[in-house]
Amino acid sequence: MDARLTVAFWAACRLRPHRESVALHWLTLKGFESYCPHLRDFRIRYGRRVEHRPALFPGYCFVLIRLQWSTIASAPGVMGLIVNGSGPAKVPDQVIAEIRQREIDGLVELPKSPEMRSGDRVRVVAGPFAGQFGLYAGMRPRARVEVLLTLLGGQQRVELPRASIEAAI
């Protein structure tokens, strides 16, 4: 088969922790096009709003494979490609295109989920309190929410996973 007829495809590449920039540099030197999307995130540090730019997929990047892919693993900072059988697993071009469409000034902007406000009525959809209605009381660390439920003749604060509640109409 003629090498010129080979179609280029994207593959996922696993990177060594804390060596991502070295790996991306060496992949470029070896002639590979790589894509490592980053998020735009804002955090509060010392009372100031600071832009934070974490990787969308920490520890991974996408590499465009044209001909030889076996030399990728020898690049410093690279652990190897994600394989599917005997060759690299192909990432559909549509996935890369969708990620790039969400970029604004080189950083991916994820859609904001509709936020609930304190006092909003919610329904518990999973867990031991499934079917109960309550009031949203706030967000807790590790994707948990605080809900006020009417239990035992009074309102009790309960922490639940975010996925186990939904807005009640």
Secondary structure, 3 states (H helix, E strand, C coil): CCHHHCCCEEEEEEECCCCHHHHHHHHHHCCCEEECCEECEEEEECCEEEEECCECCCCEEEEEECCCCCCHHHCCCEEEECEECCEECEECHHHHHHHHHCEECCEECCCCCCCCCCCCEEEECCCCCCCCEEEEEEEECCCEEEEEEEECCEEEEEEEEHHHEEECC
